[in-house]
């Protein structure tokens, strides 16, 4: 709910917000997210990247994960 409020998504429930994000990045539609699928999904979706960046500074974490 805090992430929603920070990013202006307060007009939907936490479950609706989570489902929206999940649907955007569950590329293979198997109902599960691997770490790789999550990272790729967020990197490819400009809105999600901005949303996460505004909520948390994950840039260093993503770089560390990508570099192994």
Legacy VTK file of the C-alpha trace (Angstrom):
# vtk DataFile Version 3.0
C-alpha trace
ASCII
DATASET POLYDATA
POINTS 68 float
0.000 0.000 0.000
2.898 2.345 0.734
4.367 1.739 -2.735
0.956 2.432 -4.245
0.620 5.706 -2.339
4.129 6.863 -3.281
3.460 6.208 -6.951
-0.134 7.376 -7.254
-1.862 4.004 -7.517
-4.071 4.501 -4.469
-7.264 4.029 -6.521
-6.856 0.226 -6.622
-6.584 -2.399 -3.916
-3.205 -3.844 -2.944
-4.263 -7.117 -4.573
-5.250 -5.392 -7.824
-1.957 -3.492 -7.853
0.045 -6.672 -7.230
-1.855 -8.524 -9.955
-1.230 -5.678 -12.427
2.515 -5.746 -11.753
2.640 -9.552 -11.849
0.798 -9.715 -15.174
3.255 -7.255 -16.712
6.341 -9.283 -15.840
5.121 -12.916 -15.865
6.240 -13.174 -19.468
5.833 -16.929 -19.854
2.430 -16.837 -18.079
3.218 -19.784 -15.803
1.945 -18.039 -12.671
5.417 -17.895 -11.131
8.280 -15.404 -11.289
11.886 -16.449 -11.343
14.455 -13.867 -10.326
15.591 -13.643 -13.949
12.019 -13.146 -15.187
11.452 -10.435 -12.575
14.625 -8.555 -13.508
13.995 -8.830 -17.250
10.356 -7.831 -16.852
11.163 -4.750 -14.830
14.002 -3.700 -17.127
11.771 -3.953 -20.205
8.838 -2.039 -18.716
9.678 1.645 -18.363
6.717 2.329 -16.058
7.615 -0.501 -13.687
11.263 0.520 -13.639
10.273 4.065 -12.721
7.814 2.822 -10.108
10.406 0.637 -8.413
13.120 3.265 -8.689
10.856 5.824 -7.039
10.020 3.387 -4.235
13.429 1.841 -3.666
16.865 2.496 -5.014
17.440 -0.938 -6.507
19.928 0.091 -9.167
22.945 -1.198 -7.266
21.133 -4.414 -6.324
20.140 -5.082 -9.942
23.692 -4.393 -11.132
25.108 -6.806 -8.550
22.617 -9.513 -9.551
23.318 -9.048 -13.255
27.058 -9.264 -12.772
26.678 -12.468 -10.797
LINES 1 69
68 0 1 2 3 4 5 6 7 8 9 10 11 12 13 14 15 16 17 18 19 20 21 22 23 24 25 26 27 28 29 30 31 32 33 34 35 36 37 38 39 40 41 42 43 44 45 46 47 48 49 50 51 52 53 54 55 56 57 58 59 60 61 62 63 64 65 66 67
